[in-house]
Amino acid sequence: MSTAEPPSPDVSARMRRQARRDTAPEVAVRKILHASGYRYRVNERVPHLPRRTMDIAFTKAKVAVFLDGCFWHGCPAHATQPKSNAEWWRHKLDRNMARDAETTAHLETDGWTVLRFWEHEPPAEVAARVAAAVDQARSRN
């Protein structure tokens, strides 16, 4: 555990207000998929992992989709490192990335196809890749 102090009350309040679901990238991808005839579940719980959810889940096809925020999940192109309270933030963001890897490994072990995208990726491209993965998974079943 990090010895650095947690963020100030103002920062903590901003973090609590941060959207956890229905972000603009998620909604944009879901609209494209829905308009293309795909039906899915939103914020479906990851089986056997408490407090973890898939942004978009095709449960019968076993395809899990995550649209990760660049800051919170460590995008190699866009992630930034806070200068204030840097040690605390580094520890928090490293835990987020470790949790992502653990979730992906858990789902893949359980037979799921896991797709992870960054928030900055074009929604149409994301939706096309998701649709292709779902179609491929359905053809195997």
C-alpha positions as CSV (number, residue, x, y, z in Angstrom):
1,M,0.0,0.0,0.0
2,S,1.2,3.4,-0.8
3,T,2.3,5.8,1.9
4,A,1.2,8.9,0.1
5,E,-1.9,10.7,1.2
6,P,-5.2,10.2,-0.5
7,P,-6.4,13.1,-2.6
8,S,-8.0,16.2,-1.1
9,P,-11.7,16.2,-0.5
10,D,-12.3,18.3,-3.6
11,V,-10.4,15.8,-5.8
12,S,-12.3,12.9,-4.1
13,A,-15.6,14.6,-4.9
14,R,-14.6,15.0,-8.5
15,M,-13.6,11.4,-8.7
16,R,-17.0,10.3,-7.3
17,R,-18.8,12.4,-10.0
18,Q,-16.8,10.7,-12.8
19,A,-19.1,8.7,-15.0
20,R,-18.7,5.0,-14.4
21,R,-21.2,3.9,-17.0
22,D,-23.0,5.4,-20.1
23,T,-19.9,7.5,-21.0
24,A,-20.0,9.2,-24.4
25,P,-17.8,6.6,-26.1
26,E,-19.9,3.7,-24.7
27,V,-23.2,5.3,-25.8
28,A,-21.8,6.0,-29.3
29,V,-20.7,2.4,-29.8
30,R,-23.9,1.0,-28.4
31,K,-26.1,3.2,-30.7
32,I,-24.2,1.9,-33.7
33,L,-24.4,-1.7,-32.6
34,H,-28.1,-1.4,-31.8
35,A,-28.9,0.2,-35.1
36,S,-27.1,-2.7,-36.8
37,G,-29.4,-5.2,-35.1
38,Y,-27.1,-6.3,-32.3
39,R,-28.6,-6.8,-28.8
40,Y,-26.4,-6.8,-25.7
41,R,-26.4,-6.2,-22.0
42,V,-25.0,-3.1,-20.5
43,N,-22.9,-3.1,-17.3
44,E,-23.2,-6.9,-16.9
45,R,-21.4,-8.3,-13.9
46,V,-18.3,-10.3,-14.5
47,P,-19.1,-13.8,-13.4
48,H,-17.4,-14.7,-10.1
49,L,-15.6,-11.4,-9.7
50,P,-17.5,-9.1,-7.4
51,R,-17.8,-5.4,-8.2
52,R,-16.6,-5.7,-11.8
53,T,-18.8,-5.2,-14.8
54,M,-18.4,-5.4,-18.6
55,D,-19.4,-2.2,-20.4
56,I,-21.1,-4.2,-23.2
57,A,-21.7,-7.9,-22.9
58,F,-23.0,-10.4,-25.5
59,T,-23.7,-13.2,-23.0
60,K,-24.7,-16.0,-25.3
61,A,-21.8,-15.3,-27.6
62,K,-19.5,-14.8,-24.6
63,V,-18.1,-11.5,-25.9
64,A,-17.1,-8.9,-23.3
65,V,-16.4,-5.3,-24.4
66,F,-14.6,-2.7,-22.3
67,L,-14.2,1.0,-23.4
68,D,-11.4,2.2,-21.2
69,G,-10.7,5.8,-20.3
70,C,-7.2,6.9,-21.2
71,F,-6.4,8.5,-17.8
72,W,-7.9,5.8,-15.6
73,H,-6.6,2.8,-17.5
74,G,-3.2,4.0,-18.6
75,C,-3.5,4.6,-22.4
76,P,0.1,4.5,-23.8
77,A,-0.8,7.4,-26.1
78,H,-2.8,9.7,-23.9
79,A,-2.4,8.8,-20.2
80,T,-1.0,11.6,-18.0
81,Q,0.7,11.5,-14.7
82,P,-0.7,13.9,-12.0
83,K,2.1,16.0,-10.5
84,S,0.2,16.6,-7.2
85,N,0.2,13.6,-4.9
86,A,2.0,11.6,-7.7
87,E,2.9,8.5,-5.6
88,W,-0.8,8.0,-4.5
89,W,-2.0,8.4,-8.1
90,R,0.7,6.1,-9.5
91,H,-0.4,3.4,-7.1
92,K,-4.1,3.9,-7.9
93,L,-3.6,3.8,-11.6
94,D,-1.3,0.8,-11.4
95,R,-4.0,-1.0,-9.5
96,N,-6.6,-0.1,-12.2
97,M,-4.3,-1.6,-14.9
98,A,-3.7,-4.7,-12.8
99,R,-7.4,-5.2,-12.2
100,D,-8.0,-4.8,-16.0
101,A,-5.5,-7.6,-16.7
102,E,-7.0,-9.8,-14.0
103,T,-10.5,-9.3,-15.3
104,T,-9.4,-10.1,-18.9
105,A,-7.5,-13.2,-17.8
106,H,-10.5,-14.4,-15.7
107,L,-13.0,-14.0,-18.6
108,E,-10.7,-15.6,-21.1
109,T,-10.2,-18.6,-18.8
110,D,-14.0,-18.8,-18.6
111,G,-14.2,-19.0,-22.5
112,W,-15.1,-15.3,-23.2
113,T,-13.7,-13.2,-26.0
114,V,-12.5,-10.0,-24.4
115,L,-12.3,-6.8,-26.5
116,R,-10.7,-3.7,-24.9
117,F,-10.8,-0.3,-26.6
118,W,-9.6,3.2,-25.7
119,E,-12.1,6.0,-25.3
120,H,-10.4,7.9,-28.2
121,E,-10.9,5.1,-30.8
122,P,-13.6,6.0,-33.4
123,P,-16.9,4.5,-32.4
124,A,-17.7,3.2,-35.9
125,E,-14.4,1.3,-35.9
126,V,-15.0,-0.1,-32.4
127,A,-18.5,-1.2,-33.4
128,A,-17.3,-2.9,-36.5
129,R,-14.7,-4.9,-34.6
130,V,-17.2,-5.8,-31.9
131,A,-19.7,-6.9,-34.6
132,A,-17.1,-9.1,-36.3
133,A,-16.1,-10.7,-33.0
134,V,-19.8,-11.4,-32.1
135,D,-20.5,-12.9,-35.5
136,Q,-17.4,-15.1,-35.3
137,A,-18.4,-16.3,-31.8
138,R,-21.9,-17.0,-32.9
139,S,-20.7,-19.0,-35.9
140,R,-18.7,-21.3,-33.6
141,N,-21.7,-22.0,-31.4
